[in-house]
């Protein structure tokens, strides 16, 4: 797993304010990203899927920022979003290193079946 996401606290909190709602949503995105296992990338398809996941998370973060841009305590939301975006960039860099080091194999898995 990409360890940068594993340090995020995902305890369910009840949102009382719009900012808390936004942070709760951002925490959910972080939880999904914490399951991203970069060391399990062995094929081009694995890499494509990981990058697609990161792109989707990035877009969701931007949507949350847009939705809650006028909420009180907006800076809390912006800090959390920036933290996630920074972690996404680290994950992208790590995936790029896999590709550059030749660790990504072919488009097929071990059984010769394309996914």
Phi, psi and omega in degrees: 000152176283108192294338182298329180277343186286347181273359182281137180275121185250013179304136182291128177240149177274124183277122178257342181231162176302322179296319178295323177299315180298315180297321178298318177295317178297321176299322177297319177297316178299323179295317178298316181293332180293341177276354179289116184255094184295329180292345179271004179281114181235340183234168175299322179297320177299317181293317179300317180295318179295316179294323177297318178299315179296318178298316180296317178299317180299317179295320178297319179299315179296323177295318179296316178301318180294319182293325186251021185295336180257004182289145172299153182062032181302327182299328176297318180293316181297318178299314181296316180296317179298320178300314179295318180297320177298319179293324177298318178296320176298317179296318177301316179299317180296319178295319178298321177297323176300314181295314182293330179277358179077018181280343176274126187274242184252187179276356181250155177271176185308331182270006179078014181258125178283141178247000000 
